[in-house]
Structures are given as structure tokens and as C-alpha cells.
């Protein structure tokens, strides 16, 4: 599972991602530098690169 957050997202969201990362085996957490909670709108190409890389790595398993 890919857990994606933004560096500028509210702290409570980062705390939730920490908890999910600890609870879900093999979860991969990525923090987008300089981005907030709406990175899908403000930096869609960055989000797409992270998702594509994750899919590529997991498809090879």
C-alpha cells in the first residue's frame, strides 16, 4: 500500500500516516516536498510519478 502525504500537510495527517505505516505490513510512505494536502491538484505530475514508481516496483514482485 502506498501512503502519500505532503510536507506542508497538517500535522494531524502526518500522525495518521505514521500510525497507518506502523499498522500496515509493507506499507510504503512517501512525503512530497513542499506540498500540502492538495498535492493532487497543485502538483499532479509529482503525484503521478510517485504512484507510477510504486506500481512499477510492486508489479515486479
TORGUMAR-183661 format. One record per atom (N, C-alpha, C, CB): residue number from 1; x, y, z; atom name; chain; residue in one letter. Coordinates in steps of 0.1 Angstrom, whole numbers, plus 5000, padded with zeros to 4 digits. Glycine has a CB too. Layout:
BEGIN
 num    u    v    w atome chaine residu
 NUM    X    Y    Z    CA      A      A
...
This chain:
BEGIN
 num    u    v    w atome chaine residu
   1 5008 4988 5000     N      A      X
   1 5000 5000 5000    CA      A      X
   1 5009 5012 5000     C      A      X
   1 4990 5000 5012    CB      A      X
   2 5005 5022 4992     N      A      X
   2 5012 5035 4991    CA      A      X
   2 5005 5045 5000     C      A      X
   2 5014 5040 4977    CB      A      X
   3 5012 5051 5009     N      A      X
   3 5007 5062 5018    CA      A      X
   3 5014 5075 5014     C      A      X
   3 5008 5059 5033    CB      A      X
   4 5006 5084 5008     N      A      X
   4 5012 5096 5003    CA      A      X
   4 5008 5108 5011     C      A      X
   4 5008 5097 4988    CB      A      X
   5 5018 5116 5015     N      A      X
   5 5015 5128 5022    CA      A      X
   5 5023 5140 5017     C      A      X
   5 5018 5126 5037    CB      A      X
   6 5019 5151 5021     N      A      X
   6 5026 5163 5017    CA      A      X
   6 5034 5169 5029     C      A      X
   6 5017 5174 5012    CB      A      X
   7 5046 5174 5026     N      A      X
   7 5054 5180 5036    CA      A      X
   7 5047 5192 5044     C      A      X
   7 5067 5186 5030    CB      A      X
   8 5038 5199 5037     N      A      X
   8 5031 5210 5043    CA      A      X
   8 5017 5207 5047     C      A      X
   8 5031 5221 5033    CB      A      X
   9 5014 5194 5047     N      A      X
   9 5001 5190 5052    CA      A      X
   9 5000 5192 5067     C      A      X
   9 4998 5175 5049    CB      A      X
  10 4987 5193 5072     N      A      X
  10 4986 5195 5087    CA      A      X
  10 4992 5183 5095     C      A      X
  10 4971 5196 5090    CB      A      X
  11 4997 5187 5106     N      A      X
  11 5004 5177 5115    CA      A      X
  11 4996 5165 5118     C      A      X
  11 5009 5183 5127    CB      A      X
  12 4983 5167 5120     N      A      X
  12 4975 5155 5124    CA      A      X
  12 4974 5145 5112     C      A      X
  12 4960 5160 5127    CB      A      X
  13 4975 5149 5100     N      A      X
  13 4975 5140 5089    CA      A      X
  13 4988 5132 5089     C      A      X
  13 4973 5147 5076    CB      A      X
  14 4999 5138 5092     N      A      X
  14 5012 5131 5092    CA      A      X
  14 5012 5121 5104     C      A      X
  14 5024 5141 5095    CB      A      X
  15 5006 5124 5115     N      A      X
  15 5004 5115 5126    CA      A      X
  15 4996 5103 5122     C      A      X
  15 4998 5122 5138    CB      A      X
  16 4986 5105 5114     N      A      X
  16 4977 5094 5110    CA      A      X
  16 4985 5085 5100     C      A      X
  16 4964 5099 5103    CB      A      X
  17 4993 5091 5091     N      A      X
  17 5001 5083 5082    CA      A      X
  17 5012 5075 5090     C      A      X
  17 5008 5093 5072    CB      A      X
  18 5017 5081 5100     N      A      X
  18 5027 5074 5109    CA      A      X
  18 5020 5061 5114     C      A      X
  18 5032 5083 5120    CB      A      X
  19 5008 5063 5120     N      A      X
  19 5000 5052 5125    CA      A      X
  19 4997 5041 5115     C      A      X
  19 4987 5057 5132    CB      A      X
  20 4993 5045 5103     N      A      X
  20 4990 5036 5093    CA      A      X
  20 5002 5028 5088     C      A      X
  20 4983 5043 5081    CB      A      X
  21 5013 5036 5087     N      A      X
  21 5026 5029 5082    CA      A      X
  21 5030 5019 5092     C      A      X
  21 5037 5040 5081    CB      A      X
  22 5028 5021 5105     N      A      X
  22 5032 5012 5116    CA      A      X
  22 5022 5000 5116     C      A      X
  22 5032 5018 5129    CB      A      X
  23 5010 5002 5112     N      A      X
  23 5000 4991 5113    CA      A      X
  23 4998 4983 5101     C      A      X
  23 4986 4998 5116    CB      A      X
  24 5002 4988 5089     N      A      X
  24 5000 4980 5077    CA      A      X
  24 5014 4974 5072     C      A      X
  24 4994 4989 5066    CB      A      X
  25 5015 4961 5072     N      A      X
  25 5027 4955 5068    CA      A      X
  25 5031 4959 5053     C      A      X
  25 5026 4940 5069    CB      A      X
  26 5043 4962 5051     N      A      X
  26 5049 4965 5038    CA      A      X
  26 5044 4978 5032     C      A      X
  26 5046 4954 5029    CB      A      X
  27 5037 4986 5040     N      A      X
  27 5032 4999 5035    CA      A      X
  27 5044 5008 5032     C      A      X
  27 5023 5006 5046    CB      A      X
  28 5043 5016 5022     N      A      X
  28 5054 5025 5017    CA      A      X
  28 5048 5039 5019     C      A      X
  28 5058 5022 5003    CB      A      X
  29 5055 5047 5027     N      A      X
  29 5051 5061 5029    CA      A      X
  29 5060 5070 5021     C      A      X
  29 5051 5064 5044    CB      A      X
  30 5054 5079 5014     N      A      X
  30 5062 5090 5007    CA      A      X
  30 5056 5103 5011     C      A      X
  30 5060 5087 4991    CB      A      X
  31 5066 5112 5013     N      A      X
  31 5062 5126 5016    CA      A      X
  31 5067 5135 5005     C      A      X
  31 5068 5131 5030    CB      A      X
  32 5058 5142 4999     N      A      X
  32 5061 5151 4988    CA      A      X
  32 5066 5164 4993     C      A      X
  32 5049 5153 4979    CB      A      X
  33 5079 5168 4990     N      A      X
  33 5085 5180 4995    CA      A      X
  33 5077 5192 4990     C      A      X
  33 5099 5181 4991    CB      A      X
  34 5075 5202 4999     N      A      X
  34 5069 5214 4995    CA      A      X
  34 5054 5214 4992     C      A      X
  34 5076 5220 4983    CB      A      X
  35 5048 5202 4994     N      A      X
  35 5034 5201 4990    CA      A      X
  35 5025 5199 5003     C      A      X
  35 5032 5188 4981    CB      A      X
  36 5013 5203 5001     N      A      X
  36 5003 5202 5012    CA      A      X
  36 4993 5190 5009     C      A      X
  36 4995 5215 5014    CB      A      X
  37 4982 5191 5015     N      A      X
  37 4972 5180 5014    CA      A      X
  37 4966 5179 5000     C      A      X
  37 4961 5183 5024    CB      A      X
  38 4966 5190 4993     N      A      X
  38 4960 5190 4979    CA      A      X
  38 4971 5189 4968     C      A      X
  38 4953 5203 4977    CB      A      X
  39 4981 5181 4970     N      A      X
  39 4991 5179 4960    CA      A      X
  39 4986 5173 4947     C      A      X
  39 5002 5170 4966    CB      A      X
  40 4975 5165 4948     N      A      X
  40 4969 5160 4936    CA      A      X
  40 4964 5171 4927     C      A      X
  40 4957 5151 4939    CB      A      X
  41 4961 5183 4932     N      A      X
  41 4957 5194 4924    CA      A      X
  41 4968 5204 4921     C      A      X
  41 4946 5202 4932    CB      A      X
  42 4977 5206 4931     N      A      X
  42 4988 5216 4929    CA      A      X
  42 5000 5210 4922     C      A      X
  42 4992 5221 4942    CB      A      X
  43 5002 5197 4923     N      A      X
  43 5014 5190 4917    CA      A      X
  43 5010 5176 4912     C      A      X
  43 5025 5189 4927    CB      A      X
  44 5001 5176 4903     N      A      X
  44 4996 5163 4898    CA      A      X
  44 5007 5154 4892     C      A      X
  44 4985 5164 4888    CB      A      X
  45 5017 5161 4885     N      A      X
  45 5027 5153 4879    CA      A      X
  45 5036 5146 4889     C      A      X
  45 5036 5162 4869    CB      A      X
  46 5039 5153 4900     N      A      X
  46 5047 5147 4911    CA      A      X
  46 5040 5135 4917     C      A      X
  46 5050 5158 4922    CB      A      X
  47 5027 5137 4919     N      A      X
  47 5019 5126 4925    CA      A      X
  47 5019 5114 4915     C      A      X
  47 5004 5130 4928    CB      A      X
  48 5017 5117 4903     N      A      X
  48 5017 5106 4892    CA      A      X
  48 5030 5099 4892     C      A      X
  48 5014 5112 4879    CB      A      X
  49 5041 5106 4893     N      A      X
  49 5055 5100 4893    CA      A      X
  49 5056 5090 4905     C      A      X
  49 5066 5110 4893    CB      A      X
  50 5052 5094 4916     N      A      X
  50 5053 5086 4928    CA      A      X
  50 5044 5074 4927     C      A      X
  50 5049 5094 4941    CB      A      X
  51 5032 5075 4922     N      A      X
  51 5023 5064 4920    CA      A      X
  51 5028 5055 4909     C      A      X
  51 5008 5069 4916    CB      A      X
  52 5033 5060 4898     N      A      X
  52 5038 5051 4888    CA      A      X
  52 5050 5044 4892     C      A      X
  52 5042 5060 4875    CB      A      X
  53 5059 5050 4900     N      A      X
  53 5071 5043 4905    CA      A      X
  53 5067 5032 4915     C      A      X
  53 5080 5053 4913    CB      A      X
  54 5057 5034 4923     N      A      X
  54 5052 5024 4932    CA      A      X
  54 5046 5012 4925     C      A      X
  54 5041 5030 4942    CB      A      X
  55 5038 5015 4915     N      A      X
  55 5031 5005 4907    CA      A      X
  55 5042 4996 4900     C      A      X
  55 5021 5011 4897    CB      A      X
  56 5052 5003 4895     N      A      X
  56 5063 4996 4888    CA      A      X
  56 5070 4987 4897     C      A      X
  56 5072 5006 4881    CB      A      X
  57 5073 4992 4909     N      A      X
  57 5081 4983 4919    CA      A      X
  57 5072 4972 4924     C      A      X
  57 5085 4992 4930    CB      A      X
  58 5059 4974 4926     N      A      X
  58 5051 4963 4931    CA      A      X
  58 5047 4953 4921     C      A      X
  58 5038 4969 4938    CB      A      X
  59 5047 4957 4908     N      A      X
  59 5043 4948 4897    CA      A      X
  59 5055 4938 4895     C      A      X
  59 5041 4956 4884    CB      A      X
  60 5067 4941 4899     N      A      X
  60 5078 4933 4897    CA      A      X
  60 5079 4922 4908     C      A      X
  60 5091 4941 4897    CB      A      X
  61 5071 4923 4918     N      A      X
  61 5072 4914 4930    CA      A      X
  61 5066 4901 4926     C      A      X
  61 5066 4919 4942    CB      A      X
